[in-house]
Structures are given as C-alpha cells and as structure tokens.
Amino acid sequence: MGFFRKKSNSKMNSNSISTSQMMKTISANELKTNLQENLQRIKDSLGKSSDIIIREIRVGKEETIKAGIIYTDGLTDTTALQNFILETLMLDVEGTELQKKLSPEQNLISILKDFAMTVGEIKELTNFEELLTGLLSGDTIILIDGYAQGLIVSNRHWVERGVTEATAQVIVRGPREGFSENLRVNTALVRRRLKDPNLWMESKIIGKRTKTNVAMMYIKGIANDKIVKEVRLRLDRIDIDGILESGNIEELIRDEPYSPFPTILNTERSDVVAAELLEGKIAIFVDGTPFVLIVPAIFIQFFQSSEDYYQSADIASLIRLLRYFAFAIAMLAPALFIAVTTFNHVMLPPSLLISLAAQREGAPFPAFVEAIIMEVTFEILREAGLRMPRSIGSAMSIVGAFVIGTAAVEAGIISAAMVIVVSITAIASFVSPTYNLAISGRILRFGFMAIAASFGLLGITIGLIALLLHLCSLRSFGVPYMSSLAPFNLSDQKDAFIRLPIWKMFTRPRLINQQNIVRQQDSASAKPEPPKNKESEGG
C-alpha cells in the first residue's frame, strides 16, 4: 500500500510541477503594464534590429498618457501609418470630445479601437508571441502605458510582383492572369471567378520560425467532407520550423512520397483553381509563392489543360490524345529502339534493318550506351538552357544540341538513327501541360532503357505491367489515382481520353465528389440548336 501511495504522490507532484511551469510560461508570455518594460523586451527579443522602428508619443487630455508605436520598416504602409494612426492620435483628437475620453480613468484600449482608429482591421492583443508575429508580418503595434494589452493595426504593405501572365502553363486561348506571391491577391482572383457564399476558406499558420500563412479553400456542399477533414488533419500535423514554398507543403502531405508520379497538382492559373473547385476538389494557397496545390489529383488530370475547355470539343479531344501519345513516346521511344536493334531484329523490314546495320557498322558502343550518352547530354543541355539568362539560354540549348549531335555522328561515335530517336523523345517530353508529369516520364525513360537492353521487348512488356500495377495502387487523399479508368466509371469517360461537348458534361466526377453530383439538370436542353425558319414553317 505504501508503494502505491508513494507512486500516486509522485504523480501528483509531477502534475503540480508541470502545471506550475505552464503557468509560469503563460505569465512570462503576457504583456506587462509598464510600457518601457514591453518596449525593452521587444528590443531584446529582436536583437535591436535596425528595421524595427519604435516611437514613443503622448496622447490624451493634457498629453499625460504615454503610448508606443512599433512597426517594421519595409513591411508596413508608412503612408497609412502617418495619416490614419499618428495624425489620429496626435492631432485629430485635440479639441474634440474624443480627447475628453482619453484619460487614465477610461479604458483607453477600447476607446482607441472603437472611436479613434480609422483603419480597416484592428485586434486587441495580450500575448507577446502574438505581438511579435504581427510586428514581423507588417502590422503596426500600439501599446499604452499602464495596460497589459495593446492593439494590432493591419496596414501591411511591401513591394510585390503584380498579377502577370502565367509562365509555367502557357495557353493560346483563355485568361492570361496568373497568381502572384501575395496570398490575398491569389484568393481574391479565385473569389472574383466564384461568387458563391459556399466558397469557404480556412487559414492556418505553419512554420515555427517562418510563420507562413496557408489557406485551404473549398466549396461547401460540393467538396467531399471526408477529404476536407483529411486535408485539414494533414496540415495540422505539420511540425517544422519553416515553409518557404508550396513544394514544402506538397512533400509533407502527399501520398506515396517515393513514387515518381505526382499525387498533388500545382498550378499558377486562377481559372484552373476555379474549375477544380467546381469539381469538388480542394485548393491550398501558400503565402510567398504563385503555385497553388490542388487535391486530390488523379492521373488523367495531368494531361488536361485549361485550354481544352475553351476550344471546341473535337479539337480539344484531338490535342489531348496527342498528349497521351507524346508521353508514351517520351517514355518508351529509346527503349523500343534499343530492344528492336539489340534483340528483336525480325520485327524490322529488311531494308530498314540493312540501313541501321550500315550506320552502326563503325559505332564503338552498343545501342544502350549510345542512348545513355545522348540522353544525359540532352538533359545537361536542357538544364543549362533553363538556368542560363533567358536571352541566350534557348539559343545555347538549340545550337548546343545541333552541334553536338552533328559532330557525334560525323565522328562515328553515335549513329544517326540514335540522334533522331533522342531528338524525337526530347521534343515529345515538352508536350505535357504539367512539368511534374514530364519529369516522371524522364525518370522512367532510363529505367525502361535498362530493362530493354537486358530483356528486349519482353522486359518492356513486364515493365509496363509493373508500372500499371503501381499506378493502380496509388491513392491521392483516399481517391484512387487511376479514377474513372480503374475503377472504371462509364459516366466519367466524357472527360478522360477525349472531351465531350460541355452541354453533355452534366455531372461531376463521381469518385471525387459524392454529393451534389449534378452540374446541370438537363443536358438535352443545353444542346445548341440553330434558330428555326418561321417562313418555311408557315409555307
């Protein structure tokens, strides 16, 4: 009995110690009533940084009340600070009824918030950590001597890139505006397209040191509540010191992190985000980046472009089929060439086989080594052209590829057929509308080349079966990655390999959205028809 008594006493002591430590932490994090102590604590916490501006002023009746104005130079709108805060406190209250209220006997914080400040958003604060977060975000802090609380005035302003044309996802027909690095500008672009009160947005702060603003946007009543809950859970689970770009969020919440295929779509186009929200998906905005994440994402979604829905259905379907074909070429063309020339000669016509044999007569390397040399060389040229200045990057990559290919063929190191195959493969890899999927094809290309050099067409067939099984095993926030194909859904084929006319697409994807599936009630009534000739009817 004594043992259990001692054990329970130790538990009670540990609980009392943890409670007392928690109370000390809370009290240490609260503001003091002395203005000088608060200002000195701000200076000590920020290392007396030169961009933190602290100004002490006197307000109220007979100017007996001390106040402190703190803001971050470069992140705060100094014009609004001068016109709506400093002038209001120091000049506008003189000789007015408000000056009589600004006395030590009154609650100055409430009076300033309700009567004096003419800016948009004002919040009271009692927490020192909240003070530092608002100060370093560009807000202005107002502290009053004698009060253990203050005001956060929202007047953030910094130099930023405006709304410009999207550069990563270029289209011929459609809106040109793309997202910027400002989260509020990005959410406003989507709000302007979807004027629906059911468009809900939840904001979070992620990152212990960066304190990055992250917003999750979805349409209530269309988005699946289970997926919304799962996205919210994964975002809340992130515990890291800094988030600098949406790619950090993507890597922390994605399914199957070691798969070469992306399970989260990123876009810098506001029309794409609006269209995906209407299908029941969820958008994740990250402050400081123009790329917005879309979840869940499925395989066929990476072959779709926003321009598909701005062109006629037949043209869009033809271009989409071309994208699938180009992706297959980018992934399999070198492997097929290696397999046919190394193992499966009988599949070639005799005249073509003789021509290829004549080209390879003086080649010192096997086809697999040739393909590796040319593919690695082209990847180096591609990366060099991407990192070099734009004025010379494209010219360097084109001239470099032409010169190296021609010189390699004339020197007898590489066969001319191999240069043609690698060139076609490189061109096909640029057809993909999403950069992530193109990278996946480039990675898989080398794997298929290796198994083609080892087992020929049989190895390629086995590799394709393994790839298909891997794709069918993937999930994106609980949704099968090969949705509408596996599991097969006939109604969703209207926007898979081809696109039917918009007046026929009257339902949303069923596996992604399980509520409010109907997009338009009657597709037959929406079918466009030419006007009837009344004269012919009367005759």
N, C-alpha and C positions, 0 to 999 in steps of 0.2 A: 504493500500500500504506500509505503514511504517513497518507493521508486516512482510510482505513478504521480504522487503528489509533487515530487521534485521536477518530474518531466513537465507537468502542467504548469508549474511555477515558471520554469524556463521559457515555456511558450508564451506565457503572459508577459514575461519580462521582454522577450524579443519583440512581441507585438507592441508593447508600450514604447520600446526604443524606436521601432520603425515609425510609429505614429508621431512621436516627438520629433524625429528627424524630418518627417514630412511637413509638420507644422513649421519647423524652422526654415525649411526650403520655401514654403509658401510665403512666410513673413519676409524672408530675405528678397523675394521676388516682387514684393509690393513697393509702391512708391512711398516716399516719405513726405511729411507735411512741410519740411524745410526745403525751400526752393534751391538754396545753394548746395545742399546735400544731393539733391536729384541731379543738378547740372554737373556737379563734380563726378558723380557716378557715371554719367553719360560720357564725360571726357575720359575717365579711366577705362571704361569698357571698350571704347573705340580708339584707344591709344592716342587721344588728342589729334585725330586726323584733321588735316587742313581743309578738307572739303565739307566737314561738319560745321555749320555756322550756328553759333549760339548768340542770341541777342537778348539783353535784359531791358525791359521797358517798365514804365509806371502807368497805371490806368486807374480809373475810378474817381470818386469825389476827392478833390484836393490832391489827386495823384499820389495817394498813400499806399496803393496796392502794387506789389512787385509781381511781374509776370516774366516768363521766359519764352522766347520763340526759338525753336530749334528746327533746322531743315538741312537737307543735303544739297549742296551746290552741284548743279548739273542734272539732278533728278527732279527738282521742284520748279514749278512755274513761278518764277520770281515776280513776274508782272501781276499775276493774281495775288501773290503774297503781299505785294505793295498796295494794290488797290482795294482788296477785299478783307485783308486781315490787319495789316499795320495801320492803314488810314482809318479803318473802322474803330480800332482800339484806341488810337492816339488822338484822332482829330474829330471823327464824326460824332462821338459820344459827348463832346463838350457842349454844354448849354442845352442839353436835351433831357427829357425825362429819364432816359436810359442811364445818364450819369448819376442820377439820384439812387438808382437801384444798385449801381456798382459801389457798394460799400461793404466793409468787412462783416456787417451784420447779415447780409444776404448770401444765398448760395450762388457764388459767382460763376461756378461751372455751368449750372443750369441756365443762368441768365445769359451768359455768353453764347451758349448753344442755341437757346430759343429766341433771343432778341437781337444779338449783336452780329453774329456771323452771317454773311450773305452768300457764302459759297454753297455748293451742292450737297456734299456728303460730310457729316460731322459725327464722330462717335466719341463716347467717353471711354477713358482707359484708367485702370488702376494697377495694371500689370507692367512690370519693367520690361519683360521679354516682348510683350505686345508693342511697347513703345519703340524698342529697337527695330523690330520688324517693320513697323510703319515708317519710321525715320529712314531706314535704308531702302525702302521701297519708293521713296519720293514724297511721302506725306509730310505735312507740317505739324509739329507738336507744340501745343500751348500748355504751359504749366503755370499754376498760380501759387504764390507763397501762402502757406497755411492750409493747403489742401493736398491730401494724399491721392489725388486723381488729376487727370488732365483731359485734353481734347486732341483727337486726331482729325486734322482737316485734310480732306483729299484734294490735292492740287498737284498731282503728278504731271510731269512734262519732261520729255527728253527728245533728243534728235533721233528720228527713226526713218526707216525706208517706207515710203508711201505704198499705196496699192498699185502694183505694176502687173505686167503680163506674166503669166506663169511660164517658167523656162524649162522645167523638167518634164512637163506633159503638154507638148505643143500640139495644137489642132489648127485646122484650116477654117472651119466654120464653128462659131459658138462664142460665148463670152470670153473676154480676154483677161478679166481681173483675176488676180491670184492673191493668196494670203500673204501677209507681211509678218514681221516678228512681234507685233503687238497683239496680245490675246484678245483684247476688247475689240479691236478693229476686225479681227477674224470672226469672232462671234457675231458682230454686227452685220458682216457680209452675209452670213447664213440667215440671220433674223430678217434681213431685207428680202430674202427669197421665200422664207417660210413664215408667213404672218399668222401663225397658228398659236393660240394660247396654250395648247397642249405640248408645245416645244419647250421642254423643261431642261434646265441646266443646273448641275451641281458642281460647286467649286471646292477644291482641296489645295492645301499647301504641302508639297512634297520636297524633301531635302532638308536635313538639319541645318546646313550652312547656306545653301543657295536659296532655300525657302521659295521654290518655284511655284507659281500659280498654275494649277492644272484644272481644266474644266471638262466635265463629261456631259454631253448633250444627246438627248433622245426625244422621241415623240411619244408621250404617254398615250397608251391605248393602241399603239401600233407596235412598238418595241416589245419583245418578249421580256416579261418581268423577271424570269429566272436568269436570263443573260444579263440584264441590268444589274441584278444583285451580284452576279459573279464578277462583273467588271468592277463594281464598287468594292467588293471584297479584295480583289487582286490589287487595286490601287491603294487601299488602306493597309495592305500587308507590306508595302514597300517601306523599307527602313534603310536609308542610305544618306550619305552626307551631302550629295549634290546631284541635281538633274540639270543638264545643260542643253539637252535637245530631246525631241520626241523619240529618237532612236534609243535613248536610255530607258524610257518608259516601255518601249516596244520589247526590248530584250528582257525586261524584268517581269512582264506579264504574259508573254507569248507562250503558246503550247509548243511542245517538241522543239526545244532550243537548238538541238543538234541536227535538225532536218535542213537540207539545202533549200527547201521551198518555204517562202514566206507565208505565215498564217495570219498576218495583220497587214492590211493595205494602208499605205501612206499616200497622201495627195496634197497638192498645194492649190487645188481648184475649188472654189466655193460651190459651183454648180454640181460637182461630183459629190460633195458632202451632203448637199440638199437632196440629191437623188437617192443617195444611200440611206439617209434618214427616213425618207418616204417608204423605203422597203423594209423598215423595221430594224435597221442597224444603229449602232451607237458610235458617236464621234468623240474623240479625246483630243482636246486642244491643250497645247503646252506653251506657256509664255516664253518668248525668245526664239521661236522657230516658225517658219511658214508652212511646215509639213504637219498635217492633221492625220491622226490614226483613225482607221475605220475597223470596227469589229462587229460581228465575226466576219472573216474573209474566207471565200471559197475559191477553188482552183480556176473555174471559168471566169471569175470576176477579174482576174489579172489579164485576160485577153480582151476585155471590154474597154472601150474608150468613150468619153462623153460625146464625142462627135458622132458616134453610131446612132444616137438618138436625135441628132439634128439633121441628118441626111435621110433620104428615102430608105425604106426597109430593104429593097433589093441591093442597093449599093452598099449599105452597112453590112448586110449578110455576106456579100462577096469579099469585102475587106476583112471581115472577121475570120472567114475561112482561110484567107491568105495569111493571117497572123498565126493560126494553128499550124499551117503548112511550113511557114518560115521558122517557127520554133522547133519543129521536127528536123528541119534541115540544119539549123544551128547546133542541135544536139547530136545528130546522128550522121551527118554527111561525111566527116573524116573517118569515122568508124566503119561505115559501109565501104568506103573506098579501100581502106586497109584490109578489110575482110575479103573483098572480092579479088583484089590483086594478090593477096597472100595465100588464101585457102581455096576460094570458090571461083577458079578461073573459068569453069564451064558456063557460068552464068553470063559471060560477056560474049558479044558477037565476035567472030574470028577476026574481022578487020580491025575492030577496036582493040582486041587483045594484042594483035601484032603491033599496032601503033604504040600502045602502052609499053610493050616489051622493048621496042626500039628506043623509047625515051629513057627507060630505066637501064639500058644496057651499060652505060658508063657511070650510073649513080653509085656512090660508095656506101650508102646507108640503106637499110631496109625501109619499107614504107612507113612503119611505125615511128622510126627515129626521124624521118623526114617530116612527118606530121607534127611531132613534138617540137622540132626546131622551128617550124614555120608558125605554129600556134603560139608558142612562147614569145617569138619575135613580134608577132602581131599584138599580143597582149601588152608587151612593153611599149610598142608604138602607140597603142590606144591610151595607155596610162600617161605616157609622156605628152601626148596631144591634149589630154584632159587637164594636166597640171600646168602646162606652159601658158604664157599670155595668150588671150584669145586671138589677138591679131596675127600670130604666127603659129598657133597650135594646130589648127586644121590643115594649113599648108604643109607644115612639117610632117604630120602623120601621113598625108596622102603621098607627098613626094618621097618620104622615107620608105613607105611600103612599096611604091613603084620601083624605086632604085634598088632596094634590097632584093625584091623578087626577081627583077630582070637580071641583076648581077649574079644571083644564086643559080639561075637557070643557065646562063652563059658560062659560068664556071664549072658546070656539071655537078654541083653539089646537090641540087634539088631538081626533081623532074618538073616539067612544065605542067603536067596534069595535077600534081600536088599543089602547085601555086594556084591553079584555077579553083580547086576544091576548097582550099583555105580561104580564098577571096570570097567565094560564094557564101561560105559559112559565116564570115565576118559581116558581110552585108545583111544576111538574114538575121543575125543577132540584134541588129538595130531596129527591126520591125516591131518588136514588143513594145506596147504602150507603157509598160511599167518597168522601171530599171531593176527592181528586185528579181523579177522573173527572168530577165535576161542574164543576170548574174548566176542564177540557178542553172540555166542551160549551159553557161560557160563552164561551170564546175563539173556538171555531169558529162560534158563532152570528153574530158580527159579520162574519166572512168570507162566510158564506152570504147574509147580508143584502146585502152589497155586490154579489155576483155576481147575486143575484136582481133588484136594482134596475137592473143593466146588461143582463142577457140573459134574465130571466124564468125559466120552468121549465126551459128548455134549459140555462141556466147552473147551476141547482141540480143537474140530472142530471149534467153534466160535473164539478161539484164533488164529488158523491158518488162518482163513478167514481175521481177522483183521490184521494179520501180512502181508498177501499177499497184502491187500489194502495199507498198509503203504509202502511196497516195491515199489508198482506201483506209489505211489505219490512222491517218491524221485527223485531228479534231481542232476546231477553232472555237473556243469558248463553248464546247459541248456540241457544236454543229459539225456534221461530217464534212471533211474538206472537199470531197467529190460530190457534194449535194447536187441533186437533180439528175446526176448520172449514176451514182452509186451512194445511197439507194436511188433507184430510178423513179422519177416522177414525171409523168407524161405532161401534166399541165405546165410544168416549169421549162419544158423544152422550147417554149416560144421565145426564150431569150438566152439560149445556151450556145449552140454552134452557129445558129442563124438568129436573126431578129425579125419577128413578125411585125406587121404594122401596129402602131400604138393603139389603135382602136380595137385590136384583138387582145392586147395585154391587159385584161381587166381584173387580174388577180395578182397579188404579191407572192413572192417565193414562200412555199408552204413550210419548208423545214426551218427557215429562219424566222418567219412570222407565223404564229399560231393563233393570232387574234386580229380581228379587223382585216381579213384577207382580201376582201373585195376592194379593188381600186376604183372601178366604175361599174355601175349597175348593169347596163345592157350594152354589150359590145356591138350588137347589130345596129342599134340606133345611132351609134357614134360613127358608123361607116360613112365616109364622104360619098356623096352622090351628086351628079350634075343636075342642074335645075331642069325641070320638065318643060317641054314646049307646049304652052297652052293653045297655040293656034292649031297645032297638029291634033290635039285632043278634041278641039271644037270641030275640026273638019271631019 
